Amino acid sequence: MKPFISVAPPSGLLLVLMCCPLLGWVQSASSNMASDNGHPHLGDSDPQRCMRHHFVETITHPIYKCNSKMVLLARCEGHCSHITRSDPLISFSSVLKQPFKSTCSCCRPHTSKLKAVRLRCSGGTRITATYRYILACNCEECS
């Protein structure tokens, strides 16, 4: 640690202000943990963090001759915790079907809403296509 400023107040005491780079890093990591569900290395400044990405898709019916429609969709994409873990399970049986419990974190939809698009088909019929539109993504335990 290096002193930033040393000041001698009138009382004869010496006041030294110290800079601790490690303390700044710990405070930064704890604020990132609060903003990113406990993942200290994945703060808001990480461009590859788990987040929603928009894209345009053309919806066409696979069988009927209908007009196509372009829709805005969203996907969850990005990194979550790089830490995975496998813990041994304790059993009182002679056969262990699942000897380990693995833990990992995946980028998944957190909230979504149902949307529908109507396609106009030959003969005047209309067919409805439905899909889930992702509103928010989150790092959640993989299954």
Secondary structure, 3 states (H helix, E strand, C coil): CEEEEEECCCCCCCEEEEECHHHHHHHHHHHHHHHCCCCCCCCCCCCCECEEEEEEEEECCCCCCECCEEEEEEEEECECCCCCEEEECCCCCCCCCCCEEEECEEEEEEEEEEEEEEEEEHHHCEEEEEEEEEEEEEEEECC
